[in-house]
Amino acid sequence: MKRFTVRENDLIIGCSGTVGRVSVIRKDDPIGIISQALLILRPNTEKVLTDFLFYFFTSRIGYNSIISRSGGSVQANISKRAVIENIDIDVPPLPEQKSIVNILSALDKKIEVNNQINKTLENMAQAIFKQWFLDFEFPNEDGEPYKSSGGEMIESDHGLIPKGWEVGKFIDLIEITSGKRPGKRSDLAMEDCKYPLVGASSIMGYTDDFNFEEKILVIGRVGTHGVVQRFNNKVWASDNTLVIKSDNYEFAYQILNQIDYKAINRGSTQPLITQTDIKNYTLIIPTEGYLNKFELLVGSLFEIHSNHCIENSKLTEIRDSLLPKLMSGEIRVPLDEEGDAS
């Protein structure tokens, strides 16, 4: 089985199912054995850098070179390793490869840093929500944690809650509608089809019109549940989604992430939730003052989050534009007289 064991700097290529998907085994990755749906590509690093080869196969040229050689009438697959071995690759000198990798990886690293910061911001928002609205340790008038400082609690259907708060339904705080089927759809963004088409869990394409441009929250109505998407830009929410608007946007976002969607599933063959299920979800409703304070505090965190998302979108566009040009040699990295990247 040793020949099927991965090593550091191996490239793993999908040969069945997700054909053409490529990843690199890094130093800290666990050692494992590949399945029959994968193929190990072990580069000769005296001729080609692992990361250069990785970027080649993630470029349009490299990806198409794999897909165009795959077979199978029902499911695409690569049956022989010679299919990969016989792909023609333009390989520049090692110093130029290194420079190309540095350019592309610098963009990827910045995107990853932004993603990590955004994850931290999301965790901070969740922690504040839990402290304020689940543990009832929001700051009182003296800035002390309410419950542990002896704040008055009253009985409710949800147990003890702070005085002045109440138990109500989600519809008391939100507006909810169903998404619609777009008239036109494209898998790729184009000039005449540039607005994101929002599916149950992700962007599923693009369309030529938009039906929402305010701040909205989107969850899956049919199929995928539990993925809450937030949008501040012009989008079209598809017909397998529910769309929520609220003046208490950040609070509503956290509540949607608290709901047990399996418990309210009505589908017999596939998951299904309705507007009524979301409207009638019972929750503890804080006073308007604390809702507003939470909106301002957490809203400032997600403003930074949003700026990072915008920056990542631009960085991804730059990377995806450079990648095929660098891989094809359309753009060459200048080298100095010693052969090093300048």
Secondary structure by P-SEA (a helix, b strand, c coil): cccccccccbbbbbccccccbbbbbcccccbbbbcccbbbbbcccccccaaaaaaaaacaaaaaaaaaaccccccccccccccccccccccccaaaaaaaaaaaaaaaaaaaaaaaaaaaaaaaaaaaaaaccccccccccccccccccccbbbbcccccccccbbbbcccccbbbbbbbbbcccccccccccccccccccccccccccccccccbbbbbccccccbbbbbccbbbbcccbbbbbccaaaaaaaaaaacccccccccccbbbbcaaaaaabbbbbccaaaaaaaaaaaaaaaaaaaaaaaaaaaaaaaaaaaaaaaaaccbbbbbccccccc
